[in-house]
Amino acid sequence: MAWWMYALISAACWGAQYVLMESLFRRVDFAAAFSFLSLANGILVSAVLWLLYPRQNWAKLYENWPIVWMIIFYLIFGSGAYLFNALAINEKDATMASLLEISYPLFIILFTLIFLRQLHLNAVGLAGAVLILTGCVLVVFSRGGQTGVH
């Protein structure tokens, strides 16, 4: 399958996940639901990867400190991303949370510049980044102060 098909399927999965989280958070305790979902999701993804890639070399994950630190930072920032996204959905709604969460490419550009000293943009990509930023500003100013329906 082509990379862009994986990306589109991922986007569809995220969309369904956001709506399901919003609906679930309205019906049950937020912390219990999100804790269970996070744990179950990790187990499910791990099981699928074990089926697809049964010969995994975990020794490479801890053979040197730069890799260990990269994994630690990934876990910190990944957990933060999931947690703050769930909090946004819980406090507002899936639509508004996703319209601001979609700004993550801007942070990828920034962190790629800072940590990798690379810029993967041409003029058209830069125009897209400006559109994302403009869209986020419009979302915040148009509905940012309104509360979600609970």
Backbone bond lengths (Angstrom), bond angles and torsions (degrees), N, CA, C in turn:
res aa  C-N    CA-C-N  psi(-1)  N-CA   C-N-CA  omega(-1)  CA-C   N-CA-C  phi
1 M - - - 1.454 - - 1.533 107.93 -
2 A 1.309 116.99 144.16 1.468 122.07 -179.78 1.530 110.31 -73.79
3 W 1.335 115.64 153.07 1.470 121.46 -178.10 1.520 111.48 -56.77
4 W 1.341 117.44 -38.30 1.457 120.09 -175.94 1.531 111.28 -71.19
5 M 1.329 117.11 -26.02 1.461 119.43 175.74 1.532 109.93 -70.89
6 Y 1.336 116.18 -41.71 1.469 119.38 174.38 1.531 110.19 -58.33
7 A 1.345 116.19 -43.30 1.467 120.51 -178.74 1.529 111.21 -63.25
8 L 1.327 118.16 -42.47 1.464 120.80 179.21 1.528 111.80 -68.34
9 I 1.318 117.00 -39.88 1.465 119.80 176.32 1.527 109.70 -63.44
10 S 1.335 116.29 -40.76 1.463 120.51 176.49 1.522 110.76 -59.28
11 A 1.329 117.07 -44.81 1.467 120.78 179.94 1.527 110.93 -61.46
12 A 1.328 117.02 -41.68 1.466 120.17 178.34 1.532 110.58 -64.60
13 C 1.328 116.54 -41.52 1.474 120.22 177.59 1.522 111.06 -62.64
14 W 1.350 116.33 -43.23 1.471 119.31 178.08 1.526 110.22 -60.47
15 G 1.336 116.52 -44.11 1.461 119.85 -179.56 1.517 112.15 -59.28
16 A 1.320 116.43 -46.38 1.466 120.17 178.24 1.527 110.51 -64.68
17 Q 1.334 116.55 -41.09 1.463 120.40 -179.61 1.527 110.93 -61.50
18 Y 1.325 117.55 -43.11 1.468 120.79 -179.16 1.520 110.82 -60.07
19 V 1.326 116.75 -46.80 1.461 120.61 -178.05 1.529 110.58 -66.19
20 L 1.328 116.65 -40.77 1.465 119.70 178.04 1.526 111.45 -65.61
21 M 1.341 117.16 -39.34 1.469 119.46 177.31 1.517 110.70 -62.57
22 E 1.330 116.77 -45.85 1.464 119.50 -179.76 1.521 110.30 -58.38
23 S 1.312 116.33 -46.92 1.458 120.82 -179.22 1.531 111.55 -63.77
24 L 1.322 116.83 -43.14 1.461 121.08 178.96 1.524 111.75 -64.79
25 F 1.331 116.92 -43.53 1.466 120.96 -178.61 1.525 111.70 -63.93
26 R 1.332 117.93 -25.08 1.461 121.37 178.35 1.529 111.54 -77.15
27 R 1.345 115.91 -18.16 1.464 120.30 -173.54 1.527 114.75 -106.36
28 V 1.324 117.46 -27.42 1.471 120.59 -176.33 1.520 109.74 -133.70
29 D 1.326 115.83 171.75 1.457 121.93 179.19 1.528 110.51 -59.61
30 F 1.325 115.96 126.25 1.466 122.22 -177.38 1.518 112.41 -55.86
31 A 1.332 117.54 -53.32 1.469 121.11 -174.17 1.525 111.48 -63.28
32 A 1.314 117.26 -43.41 1.465 120.18 179.52 1.529 110.82 -64.27
33 A 1.320 115.71 -45.33 1.466 119.77 -179.21 1.521 111.35 -62.88
34 F 1.325 116.70 -47.21 1.461 119.00 -176.27 1.522 111.51 -69.79
35 S 1.318 117.61 -36.77 1.470 120.33 176.29 1.525 110.67 -61.25
36 F 1.329 116.12 -47.64 1.461 119.96 179.53 1.525 111.11 -62.77
37 L 1.334 117.18 -46.53 1.467 120.68 -179.12 1.524 111.74 -60.23
38 S 1.319 116.72 -41.60 1.467 120.60 -179.51 1.523 111.06 -63.79
39 L 1.321 116.34 -46.27 1.462 120.88 179.91 1.532 110.83 -64.54
40 A 1.320 116.62 -48.84 1.463 120.86 -178.77 1.528 111.13 -63.26
41 N 1.326 116.98 -38.96 1.459 120.75 179.42 1.526 110.86 -62.79
42 G 1.329 116.58 -43.98 1.460 120.35 178.55 1.519 112.16 -61.25
43 I 1.321 116.50 -42.60 1.467 120.91 179.33 1.528 110.54 -65.98
44 L 1.328 116.90 -43.90 1.462 120.98 -178.87 1.529 111.75 -63.49
45 V 1.324 117.19 -47.35 1.468 120.65 179.68 1.527 110.20 -62.80
46 S 1.328 117.24 -41.87 1.468 120.85 178.11 1.527 111.18 -61.07
47 A 1.321 117.21 -43.05 1.467 120.97 179.62 1.527 111.24 -62.76
48 V 1.322 116.73 -43.74 1.467 120.27 178.65 1.526 110.48 -62.56
49 L 1.328 117.13 -43.56 1.467 120.01 179.66 1.527 111.94 -66.03
50 W 1.324 117.85 -34.41 1.469 120.39 176.00 1.520 110.54 -65.06
51 L 1.330 116.99 -35.74 1.465 119.86 177.39 1.529 111.52 -70.67
52 L 1.329 116.63 -41.48 1.465 120.70 -178.31 1.523 112.78 -76.19
53 Y 1.325 116.79 -35.42 1.469 122.46 -176.82 1.529 109.61 -130.88
54 P 1.335 117.44 74.77 1.468 119.49 -174.59 1.533 114.30 -67.59
55 R 1.316 118.48 -22.55 1.472 120.92 -179.41 1.524 109.65 -102.05
56 Q 1.312 116.11 78.54 1.465 121.80 -179.67 1.522 110.07 -95.38
57 N 1.327 115.80 140.37 1.463 121.02 179.34 1.527 109.29 -105.91
58 W 1.317 116.51 88.69 1.460 121.33 -178.64 1.520 112.28 -73.84
59 A 1.314 118.24 -17.80 1.472 121.41 -179.32 1.526 111.26 -60.09
60 K 1.316 117.17 -32.67 1.471 121.15 178.99 1.528 112.12 -64.75
61 L 1.329 116.71 -22.13 1.461 120.86 -176.94 1.523 113.10 -70.93
62 Y 1.308 117.73 -22.36 1.469 119.65 -177.34 1.527 112.70 -130.33
63 E 1.330 117.06 23.24 1.465 118.03 -177.12 1.526 113.41 -80.73
64 N 1.339 117.92 -18.59 1.472 118.61 174.80 1.529 109.75 -149.61
65 W 1.333 115.16 155.79 1.471 121.55 -174.06 1.521 114.44 -62.90
66 P 1.329 120.79 -38.08 1.470 118.01 177.70 1.532 112.74 -58.48
67 I 1.318 117.02 -37.94 1.468 120.09 177.73 1.527 110.33 -68.56
68 V 1.320 117.10 -43.22 1.469 121.14 179.07 1.527 110.21 -59.68
69 W 1.332 117.13 -45.80 1.468 120.40 179.51 1.523 111.54 -65.05
70 M 1.335 117.19 -37.77 1.458 120.22 177.53 1.529 110.08 -61.56
71 I 1.318 116.74 -41.73 1.465 121.15 178.65 1.528 110.64 -65.72
72 I 1.320 117.24 -43.26 1.471 120.92 178.70 1.527 110.54 -60.62
73 F 1.335 116.98 -47.45 1.468 120.00 179.43 1.525 111.35 -64.79
74 Y 1.327 117.24 -38.70 1.458 120.24 176.81 1.528 110.03 -58.85
75 L 1.329 116.76 -46.12 1.464 120.55 -179.54 1.528 111.77 -64.11
76 I 1.320 117.10 -39.62 1.468 120.60 178.45 1.525 110.50 -64.66
77 F 1.337 116.62 -52.89 1.464 119.70 -176.88 1.526 111.96 -71.38
78 G 1.333 117.57 -36.40 1.463 120.17 177.25 1.518 111.78 -64.53
79 S 1.324 116.35 -43.16 1.466 120.00 177.38 1.519 110.69 -64.14
80 G 1.324 116.50 -41.22 1.463 120.36 176.57 1.514 111.67 -61.06
81 A 1.329 116.58 -43.31 1.468 120.39 -180.00 1.526 110.80 -59.70
82 Y 1.324 116.69 -49.46 1.462 120.01 -179.52 1.522 111.83 -65.19
83 L 1.326 116.68 -43.72 1.461 120.13 -177.35 1.526 111.77 -65.93
84 F 1.336 117.32 -49.49 1.466 119.35 -178.11 1.519 111.67 -67.01
85 N 1.321 117.46 -31.71 1.453 120.35 175.75 1.528 110.18 -65.87
86 A 1.322 116.87 -45.03 1.469 120.45 178.21 1.524 110.93 -63.25
87 L 1.337 116.95 -40.23 1.466 120.05 177.44 1.529 111.17 -62.38
88 A 1.335 116.81 -40.58 1.472 120.35 178.53 1.523 110.60 -63.52
89 I 1.329 116.82 -43.57 1.467 120.33 178.23 1.523 110.26 -63.75
90 N 1.321 117.08 -41.96 1.460 121.39 179.71 1.527 111.64 -64.70
91 E 1.327 117.46 -40.74 1.469 121.43 -177.18 1.527 113.13 -79.68
92 K 1.326 117.80 -30.32 1.466 121.10 -176.60 1.527 108.77 -119.89
93 D 1.316 117.29 -97.37 1.459 123.23 175.47 1.528 108.70 -168.41
94 A 1.322 115.99 168.79 1.464 120.64 -175.70 1.525 112.18 -64.68
95 T 1.322 117.14 -37.30 1.465 120.46 -178.19 1.515 111.44 -63.58
96 M 1.308 117.05 -53.09 1.467 120.05 -177.11 1.530 111.33 -67.24
97 A 1.319 116.62 -39.97 1.469 119.38 178.57 1.523 110.40 -61.03
98 S 1.323 116.68 -42.98 1.468 119.57 -178.04 1.523 111.91 -69.53
99 L 1.326 117.27 -32.89 1.466 119.58 179.53 1.525 112.13 -67.42
100 L 1.321 117.67 -26.70 1.470 119.87 174.94 1.523 111.58 -92.17
101 E 1.315 116.80 -34.67 1.464 120.36 179.23 1.525 110.81 -62.90
102 I 1.317 116.29 -26.02 1.465 120.51 -179.22 1.534 111.67 -66.95
103 S 1.321 116.97 -4.34 1.470 120.53 175.96 1.524 112.18 -76.29
104 Y 1.323 118.24 -2.68 1.467 119.72 -176.39 1.527 114.00 -56.89
105 P 1.354 121.57 -29.54 1.472 118.05 175.81 1.533 112.99 -59.23
106 L 1.326 117.14 -30.77 1.468 119.62 177.63 1.525 110.41 -64.23
107 F 1.317 116.84 -38.23 1.463 120.50 178.19 1.526 111.36 -72.83
108 I 1.333 116.55 -33.49 1.467 119.33 174.65 1.523 109.81 -62.23
109 I 1.325 116.86 -43.89 1.470 120.96 177.70 1.524 109.97 -59.71
110 L 1.334 116.48 -48.24 1.466 121.33 -179.02 1.528 111.93 -61.41
111 F 1.327 117.51 -49.36 1.465 120.47 -177.10 1.525 111.87 -70.46
112 T 1.333 117.72 -31.44 1.465 120.14 175.12 1.522 110.06 -65.08
113 L 1.331 116.25 -40.05 1.470 120.09 176.29 1.527 111.38 -64.58
114 I 1.323 116.75 -45.77 1.470 120.91 -176.12 1.529 111.64 -69.16
115 F 1.329 117.28 -50.98 1.461 120.27 -170.59 1.527 114.28 -91.39
116 L 1.322 117.49 -34.26 1.463 120.19 -178.05 1.524 112.84 -104.15
117 R 1.330 115.73 -9.75 1.459 122.24 -178.47 1.534 111.62 53.84
118 Q 1.329 114.26 44.08 1.457 121.63 179.39 1.523 109.40 -133.08
119 L 1.321 115.01 151.29 1.462 121.46 175.26 1.520 107.17 -128.72
120 H 1.315 116.57 114.84 1.458 121.64 -176.93 1.526 111.20 -98.69
121 L 1.315 117.62 37.32 1.463 121.53 -177.23 1.518 111.20 -121.96
122 N 1.329 115.06 144.58 1.454 121.03 166.19 1.533 106.37 -110.83
123 A 1.311 117.70 -170.33 1.469 120.73 -176.48 1.530 111.86 -61.64
124 V 1.314 116.85 -40.16 1.464 120.29 -179.77 1.532 110.28 -67.51
125 G 1.331 117.18 -41.77 1.463 120.88 176.54 1.514 112.07 -62.49
126 L 1.330 116.72 -39.70 1.463 121.02 177.46 1.528 110.53 -63.84
127 A 1.327 116.63 -40.10 1.469 120.10 176.80 1.529 110.17 -61.66
128 G 1.329 116.85 -40.41 1.463 120.60 176.75 1.517 112.04 -61.98
129 A 1.338 116.71 -40.76 1.470 121.07 178.24 1.524 110.64 -62.76
130 V 1.321 116.82 -40.63 1.468 121.05 178.13 1.530 110.06 -64.41
131 L 1.321 116.90 -39.57 1.465 120.06 177.62 1.531 111.44 -64.35
132 I 1.325 117.01 -40.33 1.470 120.40 177.09 1.524 110.11 -60.75
133 L 1.325 116.55 -47.90 1.465 121.00 179.98 1.525 110.74 -60.99
134 T 1.321 116.88 -44.86 1.466 121.30 179.07 1.528 110.46 -61.49
135 G 1.324 116.72 -43.14 1.460 120.74 178.57 1.517 112.36 -61.20
136 C 1.326 116.67 -41.22 1.472 120.36 178.97 1.522 111.35 -64.61
137 V 1.312 116.61 -41.66 1.466 120.61 178.07 1.527 109.63 -62.14
138 L 1.325 117.09 -43.63 1.464 120.70 178.81 1.527 111.62 -62.15
139 V 1.319 117.43 -41.02 1.469 121.02 179.27 1.521 110.54 -62.09
140 V 1.319 116.74 -46.72 1.466 120.55 -178.33 1.525 110.50 -62.50
141 F 1.317 117.30 -45.01 1.461 119.76 -176.95 1.522 113.04 -77.48
142 S 1.327 118.61 -22.91 1.459 119.59 -177.53 1.523 113.06 -84.52
143 R 1.342 116.80 -37.57 1.461 118.78 -174.72 1.510 113.39 -141.62
144 G 1.287 117.90 5.42 1.456 121.48 -173.09 1.510 114.94 -56.21
145 G 1.327 118.12 -32.29 1.457 120.20 -175.78 1.511 114.56 -88.84
146 Q 1.326 117.17 -13.58 1.457 119.86 -178.40 1.518 110.11 -76.33
147 T 1.299 116.01 146.42 1.465 119.56 178.84 1.515 109.88 -90.93
148 G 1.307 115.44 154.37 1.457 121.24 178.17 1.516 111.15 -75.00
149 V 1.309 115.82 168.12 1.456 121.93 178.59 1.518 107.82 -85.80
150 H 1.324 116.74 123.69 1.470 120.30 179.36 1.495 109.31 -113.30
